[in-house]
Amino acid sequence: MDFFDIAETWSREAISAAQIVRLRNTVEQAMKSPFYGQRLKEAGVTPGSIRSLDDVRRIPLTSKDDLRSQYPDGLLCVPKAELVRMHASSGTTGTPTVVYHTQSDLNSWADLMARCMYMVGIRREDVFQNMAGYGLFTGGLGIHYGAERLGCLTIPAGAGNTRRQVKLVRDFKTTVAHIIPSYALYLGAALRDEGDNPAELPLRIALIGAEPHTEEARRRIEDMLGLKAYNSYGLSEMNGPGVAFECVHQNGLHVWEDAYIAEIIDPATGEAVPDGEVGELVMTTLCRQGMPVLRYRTRDLTRFLPGECPCGRVHRRLDRILGRADDMLIVKGVNIYPMQVEQVLMGFPEVGQNYLIVLERDDFRDVLRVKVEIRDEFFEEDMRKLHGLRERITRRIHDEILVTPKVDLVQHNSLPKSEGKAQRVQDLRERPAL
């Protein structure tokens, strides 16, 4: 096994032993904040009471509301003079969640990110172009420092400005890009519309993440841009990118268990679910000093994948994020996740890169409308073919979600596009007055 950090080669026994020691240390550090000091005292949890990894379940769960309640600095465990970085959630309304880092925290984060990148074949000879946003958003700076830690020539292009992105790729022979999935699809379509062949670009690897996407979307990105796209998972409360990452086999994301404890629980009961069963991911930091976070409810839905990975690493693997517990739509009493609709749509070669799920109300009944862009070469005047395509899409979506949608086929570039995270759902149903 070729590796960046010796911890990648650890056995299950070595991982578990390190996790117990680091969990005790993390509990001790977390108790320095008033919030966790009180929480842990009420639960009867002390560093000495952690005797096995099962004892992590004695620690109360932490929610996003808990983090918001401690805004701006109620969770700090070191003096402010020791902090060197602050990141915050990207929401534009309400109280944000804020995470602080010491220099040691940032060094650890950069090492984890470099480990991820090395695992998929990125080396210091590569030219890395970061097409993600910088600022309070963790994705840009997190991967940026990982690329520099690995020794790559790093281009901080930032998000958007497609023409400039393409010029930078061509002029500086960029071989690796960090890009969110919806923008990768947008970039490929934009190049094709300009008459360019995306596969002729020097790009060979894309790191994709920041928004849930299906395997079908990933394969389309790879086909359009002529590269390998590796799935990344992270969230600001756990640092940002680098929490879990695919290896070259693309069969699940290895969680770096020397830095985190991952659990999967039933979102309704909070109890652990059996391995292989889908539930809500819960994460605990093990190496952070400035602001450790214990048993954080990510709201992301996934599962642990069984079996061993051919790469030889035994750090547990997560399935791709299947949706979010708080993104669930209830239509006609049926629980639906937008990812289910995308999975169906991306299986049709006639479908373009953009779609929109619209929830409406008609005579007090829920209506699920799916607007789907069709590639120009398939948007023919023969209405019989379009009608047949609409019927096939309708039938496939119904089979997946057990609700019959109204499907609107629209021409390419008819739906609003964003160079940031894609907005896939509009809920136009009337809300009852409060």
C-alpha distance (Angstrom), angle and dihedral (degrees) to the residues before:
residue distance angle dihedral
M1 . . .
D2 3.80 . .
F3 3.81 108.6 .
F4 3.80 143.2 172.0
D5 3.81 97.9 -151.9
I6 3.80 126.7 32.2
A7 3.83 88.9 -133.3
E8 3.82 87.7 73.4
T9 3.80 88.3 69.4
W10 3.82 97.4 49.2
S11 3.79 120.2 126.5
R12 3.81 122.5 -122.7
E13 3.80 88.7 -101.3
A14 3.79 92.5 53.2
I15 3.81 92.1 46.6
S16 3.81 92.8 50.3
A17 3.81 92.9 47.0
A18 3.81 91.3 51.2
Q19 3.80 91.8 46.4
I20 3.81 93.2 54.9
V21 3.80 93.1 50.3
R22 3.80 92.8 44.7
L23 3.81 93.3 45.4
R24 3.82 89.8 55.3
N25 3.79 90.0 49.5
T26 3.80 91.2 47.2
V27 3.80 92.8 50.7
E28 3.81 89.2 50.3
Q29 3.80 90.8 50.2
A30 3.82 94.2 44.1
M31 3.81 91.2 53.5
K32 3.82 87.9 68.3
S33 3.81 89.2 74.2
P34 3.82 116.4 78.5
F35 3.82 91.4 -130.6
Y36 3.80 98.1 54.2
G37 3.79 92.3 32.9
Q38 3.80 89.8 62.7
R39 3.83 95.1 37.7
L40 3.78 94.2 51.5
K41 3.79 93.2 43.6
E42 3.81 90.8 53.7
A43 3.82 90.3 49.2
G44 3.81 92.5 48.0
V45 3.81 92.0 -121.6
T46 3.80 120.6 148.4
P47 3.81 130.6 160.0
G48 3.80 88.9 -102.2
S49 3.79 92.2 53.7
I50 3.82 91.3 63.0
R51 3.80 102.0 94.9
S52 3.80 100.5 148.0
L53 3.78 138.0 11.0
D54 3.80 89.1 -101.8
D55 3.81 87.1 69.5
V56 3.80 89.6 72.1
R57 3.81 85.8 80.7
R58 3.79 89.6 65.8
I59 3.80 88.5 66.8
P60 3.83 112.5 90.8
L61 3.79 117.2 -112.6
T62 3.81 118.4 -103.2
S63 3.82 119.7 -139.5
K64 3.78 134.1 -164.3
D65 3.81 87.5 -108.4
D66 3.81 88.5 57.9
L67 3.79 90.3 55.0
R68 3.79 91.4 46.8
S69 3.80 90.9 50.1
Q70 3.82 89.1 58.9
Y71 3.82 94.7 50.5
P72 2.95 126.0 171.4
D73 3.82 105.7 11.9
G74 3.81 109.9 -21.6
L75 3.82 93.5 120.4
L76 3.80 97.8 54.0
C77 3.79 116.2 129.0
V78 3.82 98.4 -176.8
P79 3.81 133.3 48.2
K80 3.80 113.4 -84.3
A81 3.79 89.8 -116.2
E82 3.82 88.4 69.8
L83 3.83 93.8 56.0
V84 3.80 121.6 96.5
R85 3.83 104.7 171.1
M86 3.79 141.0 33.5
H87 3.81 128.3 -169.1
A88 3.79 128.5 -177.2
S89 3.78 137.4 -165.0
S90 3.78 116.6 -87.5
G91 3.82 96.6 -123.4
T92 3.81 116.0 125.2
T93 3.80 97.7 -155.1
G94 3.78 132.9 55.5
T95 3.78 127.5 7.6
P96 3.82 113.2 -32.2
T97 3.78 125.9 -136.4
V98 3.79 112.0 -113.5
V99 3.80 128.7 -157.3
Y100 3.81 125.1 -168.9
H101 3.80 129.5 -157.8
T102 3.78 136.9 -160.2
Q103 3.79 119.6 -148.4
S104 3.80 88.7 -100.9
D105 3.82 89.4 54.0
L106 3.82 91.2 52.2
N107 3.80 92.3 47.8
S108 3.80 90.6 52.3
W109 3.81 91.0 47.4
A110 3.81 92.6 50.6
D111 3.81 90.3 49.8
L112 3.82 91.6 51.5
M113 3.79 91.6 49.2
A114 3.80 92.3 47.6
R115 3.81 87.8 50.4
C116 3.81 89.8 55.2
M117 3.78 93.6 49.2
Y118 3.79 94.4 46.1
M119 3.81 89.9 50.9
V120 3.84 91.9 63.0
G121 3.79 94.1 48.1
I122 3.81 104.2 -90.3
R123 3.80 113.5 146.1
R124 3.79 137.1 -178.7
E125 3.82 89.8 -94.9
D126 3.81 90.7 65.3
V127 3.79 124.5 99.5
F128 3.80 109.2 -133.3
Q129 3.81 122.8 -157.0
N130 3.78 117.5 -166.9
M131 3.82 108.7 -150.1
A132 3.82 93.3 174.4
G133 3.78 127.3 99.3
Y134 3.79 123.2 -90.6
G135 3.79 128.4 -149.1
L136 3.80 125.5 59.2
F137 3.82 89.1 -7.6
T138 3.83 106.9 96.5
G139 3.81 98.2 -148.9
G140 3.79 97.3 75.3
L141 3.79 101.5 48.3
G142 3.80 94.6 33.3
I143 3.79 94.7 59.6
H144 3.81 92.0 34.9
Y145 3.80 92.2 61.6
G146 3.79 91.0 43.1
A147 3.81 90.7 55.4
E148 3.79 91.5 49.0
R149 3.80 90.7 46.3
L150 3.80 87.4 55.4
G151 3.80 89.9 50.3
C152 3.81 100.1 -113.1
L153 3.78 122.9 149.1
T154 3.81 97.2 -107.3
I155 3.82 125.2 -151.6
P156 3.85 112.1 -164.1
A157 3.81 94.5 -154.9
G158 3.80 95.7 155.6
A159 3.79 125.0 -155.0
G160 3.79 129.0 -39.5
N161 3.82 131.7 -1.5
T162 3.78 94.7 111.5
R163 3.80 96.9 -166.7
R164 3.79 91.3 54.3
Q165 3.80 91.3 46.8
V166 3.79 91.5 54.2
K167 3.82 92.4 45.8
L168 3.80 91.1 52.0
V169 3.81 91.2 48.8
R170 3.79 91.5 51.7
D171 3.80 99.4 39.5
F172 3.80 96.8 45.5
K173 3.81 97.5 32.5
T174 3.81 94.0 -121.4
T175 3.81 110.9 -158.5
V176 3.82 100.9 177.6
A177 3.80 129.3 40.4
H178 3.77 134.7 -175.1
I179 3.79 107.6 -146.2
I180 3.81 137.3 154.0
P181 3.83 113.1 -113.2
S182 3.81 98.1 -115.7
Y183 3.81 91.2 51.1
A184 3.81 91.1 47.1
L185 3.81 88.5 57.1
Y186 3.80 90.1 45.1
L187 3.82 91.2 49.8
G188 3.79 92.8 50.3
A189 3.81 92.2 48.6
A190 3.82 91.8 46.6
L191 3.79 91.8 52.6
R192 3.78 91.6 48.1
D193 3.81 91.0 49.2
E194 3.82 88.7 53.8
G195 3.80 90.0 53.5
D196 3.82 94.0 -108.5
N197 3.78 126.2 134.9
P198 3.83 107.0 -128.2
A199 3.81 90.4 -161.5
E200 3.82 89.4 66.7
L201 3.81 91.6 66.2
P202 3.83 116.1 101.5
L203 3.83 91.4 -118.0
R204 3.79 112.9 124.0
I205 3.82 103.0 163.5
A206 3.80 133.7 36.2
L207 3.80 124.0 -169.7
I208 3.79 107.2 -150.2
G209 3.78 130.2 -173.5
A210 3.82 143.3 100.1
E211 3.81 92.4 103.5
P212 3.81 131.1 49.0
H213 3.79 114.7 -100.5
T214 3.78 136.8 170.9
E215 3.78 130.1 -114.4
E216 3.80 87.1 -111.3
A217 3.82 90.3 57.6
R218 3.81 90.8 49.3
R219 3.81 92.5 51.5
R220 3.78 90.4 48.9
I221 3.81 90.3 52.8
E222 3.79 90.3 50.6
D223 3.80 92.8 48.5
M224 3.80 94.6 45.8
L225 3.80 97.0 46.8
G226 3.80 99.4 31.3
L227 3.82 96.7 -125.9
K228 3.80 143.7 98.0
A229 3.81 115.3 -91.3
Y230 3.81 118.4 -155.8
N231 3.77 122.9 -160.3
S232 3.80 118.3 -124.4
Y233 3.79 128.5 -166.7
G234 3.77 128.6 -162.5
L235 3.77 143.9 126.8
S236 3.77 132.0 -156.7
E237 3.80 93.9 -115.1
M238 3.83 88.3 62.0
N239 3.88 92.9 41.7
G240 3.79 98.4 -86.4
P241 3.82 128.8 -94.5
G242 3.77 117.4 13.4
V243 3.80 99.4 58.6
A244 3.82 92.0 111.0
F245 3.79 132.7 -3.4
E246 3.77 141.2 178.0
C247 3.77 121.4 -109.0
V248 3.80 122.6 -142.1
H249 3.81 90.8 -78.9
Q250 3.83 91.8 65.4
N251 3.80 92.8 -146.7
G252 3.78 102.2 126.9
L253 3.79 138.2 -33.2
H254 3.80 118.2 -82.0
V255 3.82 110.5 -133.0
W256 3.81 110.2 -144.1
E257 3.76 95.0 -124.8
D258 3.79 94.1 -177.2
A259 3.84 86.1 68.0
Y260 3.82 102.2 31.9
I261 3.78 142.9 28.8
A262 3.80 111.1 -139.1
E263 3.80 124.3 -161.6
I264 3.79 131.8 174.6
I265 3.79 117.1 -146.9
D266 3.77 139.6 177.0
P267 3.84 101.6 -97.1
A268 3.80 90.8 -144.0
T269 3.81 99.5 49.5
G270 3.80 104.0 21.0
E271 3.81 90.2 -130.6
A272 3.80 122.7 132.9
V273 3.80 116.0 -97.5
P274 3.83 124.2 -142.4
D275 3.79 117.7 -90.8
G276 3.78 111.2 -85.5
E277 3.81 93.3 29.1
V278 3.81 120.5 113.2
G279 3.78 117.2 -113.5
E280 3.79 143.6 132.1
L281 3.79 118.4 -57.0
V282 3.81 115.7 -124.0
M283 3.82 119.4 -168.4
T284 3.81 136.7 -165.8
T285 3.81 124.1 -168.4
L286 3.81 115.5 -130.8
C287 3.80 104.1 -179.1
R288 3.79 106.4 38.3
Q289 3.79 121.4 110.0
G290 3.80 106.8 175.2
M291 3.78 97.6 54.9
P292 3.81 117.1 -3.3
V293 3.81 115.9 -169.1
L294 3.80 122.0 -150.6
R295 3.81 125.0 -150.1
Y296 3.78 96.0 -20.7
R297 3.80 116.7 -166.4
T298 3.80 102.8 -132.0
R299 3.84 93.7 -175.6
D300 3.82 86.2 -139.1
L301 3.81 115.5 132.6
T302 3.79 118.6 -138.7
R303 3.81 142.0 118.6
F304 3.78 140.1 -129.9
L305 3.79 111.3 -100.2
P306 3.81 115.6 -130.9
G307 3.78 126.1 -130.8
E308 3.78 134.5 32.9
C309 3.79 127.3 -58.0
P310 3.82 117.5 -123.1
C311 3.81 89.6 -131.8
G312 3.82 89.3 73.2
R313 3.81 97.5 -121.7
V314 3.80 113.2 128.9
H315 3.82 96.7 -164.3
R316 3.82 102.0 124.4
R317 3.77 119.0 -96.4
L318 3.77 127.2 -130.0
D319 3.76 123.3 -151.9
R320 3.80 114.5 -121.6
I321 3.80 112.9 -79.5
L322 3.79 105.4 -82.4
G323 3.80 96.0 -165.9
R324 3.77 139.7 -62.3
A325 3.76 128.9 -75.9
D326 3.81 88.5 -134.7
D327 3.84 94.0 45.5
M328 3.77 92.9 62.5
L329 3.78 114.2 128.0
I330 3.79 120.7 -150.1
V331 3.80 110.9 -150.7
K332 3.79 120.1 172.1
G333 3.79 87.8 -16.6
V334 3.82 93.0 -55.1
N335 3.82 122.3 121.5
I336 3.81 109.6 -128.5
Y337 3.80 132.4 178.1
P338 3.83 120.5 -156.9
M339 3.80 90.0 -130.0
Q340 3.80 89.5 67.3
V341 3.81 90.3 60.1
E342 3.81 92.9 46.2
Q343 3.78 91.0 51.2
V344 3.80 90.0 57.9
L345 3.82 95.8 43.7
M346 3.80 95.8 49.1
G347 3.80 89.0 57.0
F348 3.81 91.1 67.9
P349 3.84 114.4 82.5
E350 3.82 89.0 -156.0
V351 3.81 92.2 62.3
G352 3.80 118.5 94.4
Q353 3.80 127.1 -145.6
N354 3.79 100.4 -83.5
Y355 3.78 134.8 68.0
L356 3.80 138.0 155.1
I357 3.80 130.7 -150.5
V358 3.80 111.5 -148.5
L359 3.80 122.8 -169.5
E360 3.80 113.9 -156.4
R361 3.79 138.6 169.5
D362 3.81 123.8 -127.3
D363 3.82 117.9 -179.5
F364 3.82 90.3 -23.6
R365 3.80 91.3 -50.9
D366 3.79 125.2 117.5
V367 3.80 116.3 -115.3
L368 3.80 121.5 -164.1
R369 3.81 110.8 -155.8
V370 3.81 121.6 -175.6
K371 3.81 117.5 -164.4
V372 3.78 110.5 -160.0
E373 3.79 128.0 -171.4
I374 3.80 113.6 -136.9
R375 3.79 122.1 -151.3
D376 3.79 113.2 -105.5
E377 3.80 95.4 -115.6
F378 3.81 90.5 58.1
F379 3.81 97.7 42.7
E380 3.80 94.2 91.1
E381 3.76 131.6 165.8
D382 3.78 89.8 -116.4
M383 3.78 98.1 101.1
R384 3.77 91.8 -169.9
K385 3.81 90.8 67.4
L386 3.79 92.4 47.4
H387 3.79 90.8 47.6
G388 3.80 89.9 51.3
L389 3.81 91.3 49.3
R390 3.80 91.4 49.6
E391 3.80 90.7 50.5
R392 3.83 91.7 50.4
I393 3.81 92.7 49.2
T394 3.82 91.0 46.6
R395 3.78 91.9 50.5
R396 3.82 93.9 47.1
I397 3.81 93.2 49.2
H398 3.80 90.6 48.7
D399 3.80 90.8 50.8
E400 3.81 89.6 52.6
I401 3.83 101.6 43.7
L402 3.84 102.9 18.3
V403 3.80 91.7 -126.3
T404 3.81 122.4 104.1
P405 3.81 109.6 -128.4
K406 3.77 130.3 -158.6
V407 3.78 104.2 -119.2
D408 3.80 121.0 -154.8
L409 3.80 116.9 -167.6
V410 3.79 111.1 -152.2
Q411 3.78 134.0 179.0
H412 3.78 124.4 -96.2
N413 3.83 113.8 -77.5
S414 3.82 92.0 18.1
L415 3.81 95.6 115.8
P416 3.81 125.0 66.8
K417 3.79 113.2 -91.8
S418 3.76 129.9 -152.6
E419 3.79 130.1 -164.5
G420 3.80 88.2 -152.3
K421 3.78 127.7 57.2
A422 3.78 110.2 -28.3
Q423 3.81 118.2 -111.1
R424 3.78 104.2 -139.8
V425 3.82 103.4 168.1
Q426 3.81 135.0 57.4
D427 3.80 116.3 -176.7
L428 3.82 106.8 -160.5
R429 3.78 96.1 165.9
E430 3.78 114.5 125.0
R431 3.76 114.7 -105.2
P432 3.80 119.5 -139.4
A433 3.78 114.5 -107.1
L434 3.80 114.9 -97.7
